[in-house]
Amino acid sequence: MREVAILGIGQTKFGELWDRSFREIGIEAGFAALQEAKLSSQDISALYLGNMASGSFIEQEHIAPLILDYAGLAGHHLPAIRVEAGGASGAVALHQAYLAVASGAHDFVVVGGAEKMTDVPEDVQTDIANASADQEWETVFGATLPSLWALVARRHMHDHGTRREDFARIPVMAHEMGSKNPLAHFRNKITLDQVLEGSPVADPLGVMDCAPASDGAAALVLGPLEVARKYTDTPVRIAASQVACDTLALQHRKDVTTVEATVVAAKAAFQRAKKSPKDVQVAEIHDAYSISALMALEDLGFYAKGAAAKGLSEGEVAFGGKLAINTSGGLKAQGQPFGAVGVAQVAEIVRQLRGEAKDRQVSGAKLGLTHNLGGTGATSVVHLLERAN
Amino acid sequence: MTVARFWRETPRRYNLGGNRCSACTTVYFPPRAVCPTCQKHRQSLGKMEPFTLSGDGEVFSFTLVHEAAEGFEMQVPYVLALIKTTEGPLLTGQIVDISHEEVHIGMRVRAAFRKLREDGRAGVIHYGYKFSPARENGGREAVASPVSQEALARAAARTQGTART
């Protein structure tokens, strides 16, 4: 296996992009990444596209060749492959691309992630999102994704003494950072009271605990690390790329207050990179729900089970603290275009490691982590990224 | 959900028909083709035995749902819970026949056969299990009982395709 580097990143604005089509945002992100990498389209030998549900959102399947086509590359007859893993589609697409370059099968590949969610009304968005839970044994009985995470939250509070306000801090921090990100869906700041008093979705979770449905796309260009300097002055090495899976339904997990797929993926990633959680300065963590991010802080190894609440309330996990999370604004404020999330998380860490994050910059960021979940944690993806010096 | 898709699972959703690994005796609901926990993982293929849950259990976690799943819009707010069944498996279902303020972790419940949802005014009505508070000493008439033991046995047999009565 050879070392793999990220040579370029691209990202569209996230939000309600009613005037822009799926294909437009898909190619915008891809071209931006290629341009950064000083590569031409001819240098690319494959496209991996993360997307959860284009068939349901825009009634269009077979979207990988569609994006390839509108990028002007249909004539090159490259393999263009769509990857689906619920909300983790983007990070799993990156994982596939990473393996392709690491193995030597391809030299330069584009990884895209894109979702066009706001063409359908909100209730339809919710139903489509729920399809990443088990339709036969969860949603058919009245479960929704937020209600399943609410069940997790209640049990976490019961077993580990976590308080409502502990996970309510996460969206507050997300909006604080989102206010500094011109690409973010939401750029307003919010208070802890606003989270606690938000209209209820599934108690204890309110509307401010839940990330929005957004349109958006992000892209990366990957290539072998040994030639990376020819294409960029600031290559970022993928120190680890790990995917782990678990039961589809929450009810079949050994312990609902632990996403074991995250524990497994994180352990494998740190082992592979010969690093530990204390080496990480900046992380993008899957905060589709506030509780999912709090639990991830524990499952990734930053805190023991039940101890993340303390880290949050004492300001260790904060911009300017020991560990900065979701400097992009996270899924909550930057936005949640399902397939694009895992790719955009990596793009933000690349900005941090290059020192290009402007007023969101974490000083001295050397090792970054991304964490992308599908459903209630049936898929978990962890990437470790390092400045290649 | 389409008619055929729902109909296929009615023995499970109506009668709590699960199965059990003949090697390690772990109970599964819904039934599984192989035992995921058993050391003899592959050997359990074809050796899973039908096993019907009693419907008894306790609340493991719960939430009051305000933004409904498709087809449940008319029921909001409703209590959704994870139920730890006496036999082991965790089930996802609604808790009914009790004010949501009274629901708590550890509360004893019993499965009830209820209408789950309907596909619009003229659409198919879906039935299955919900849970209601278990009452002591013959208080079962206050709670809709699932179905008779005979019916459960027949359903289990049908599920396995071993006998028809």
Boltz contact constraints between the chains, C-beta under 6 A:
constraints:
  - contact:
      token1: [A, 127]
      token2: [B, 70]
      max_distance: 6.0
  - contact:
      token1: [A, 137]
      token2: [B, 30]
      max_distance: 6.0
  - contact:
      token1: [A, 138]
      token2: [B, 92]
      max_distance: 6.0
  - contact:
      token1: [A, 139]
      token2: [B, 69]
      max_distance: 6.0
  - contact:
      token1: [A, 141]
      token2: [B, 92]
      max_distance: 6.0
  - contact:
      token1: [A, 141]
      token2: [B, 93]
      max_distance: 6.0
  - contact:
      token1: [A, 142]
      token2: [B, 69]
      max_distance: 6.0
  - contact:
      token1: [A, 142]
      token2: [B, 72]
      max_distance: 6.0
  - contact:
      token1: [A, 142]
      token2: [B, 80]
      max_distance: 6.0
  - contact:
      token1: [A, 142]
      token2: [B, 94]
      max_distance: 6.0
  - contact:
      token1: [A, 143]
      token2: [B, 80]
      max_distance: 6.0
  - contact:
      token1: [A, 143]
      token2: [B, 92]
      max_distance: 6.0
  - contact:
      token1: [A, 144]
      token2: [B, 69]
      max_distance: 6.0
  - contact:
      token1: [A, 147]
      token2: [B, 63]
      max_distance: 6.0
  - contact:
      token1: [A, 147]
      token2: [B, 65]
      max_distance: 6.0
  - contact:
      token1: [A, 147]
      token2: [B, 80]
      max_distance: 6.0
  - contact:
      token1: [A, 150]
      token2: [B, 63]
      max_distance: 6.0
  - contact:
      token1: [A, 151]
      token2: [B, 61]
      max_distance: 6.0
  - contact:
      token1: [A, 151]
      token2: [B, 63]
      max_distance: 6.0
  - contact:
      token1: [A, 151]
      token2: [B, 82]
      max_distance: 6.0
  - contact:
      token1: [A, 154]
      token2: [B, 61]
      max_distance: 6.0
  - contact:
      token1: [A, 155]
      token2: [B, 61]
      max_distance: 6.0
  - contact:
      token1: [A, 158]
      token2: [B, 105]
      max_distance: 6.0
  - contact:
      token1: [A, 200]
      token2: [B, 66]
      max_distance: 6.0
  - contact:
      token1: [A, 201]
      token2: [B, 66]
      max_distance: 6.0
  - contact:
      token1: [A, 201]
      token2: [B, 67]
      max_distance: 6.0
  - contact:
      token1: [A, 202]
      token2: [B, 63]
      max_distance: 6.0
  - contact:
      token1: [A, 202]
      token2: [B, 65]
      max_distance: 6.0
  - contact:
      token1: [A, 203]
      token2: [B, 63]
      max_distance: 6.0
  - contact:
      token1: [A, 203]
      token2: [B, 64]
      max_distance: 6.0
  - contact:
      token1: [A, 251]
      token2: [B, 82]
      max_distance: 6.0
  - contact:
      token1: [A, 251]
      token2: [B, 90]
      max_distance: 6.0
  - contact:
      token1: [A, 251]
      token2: [B, 92]
      max_distance: 6.0
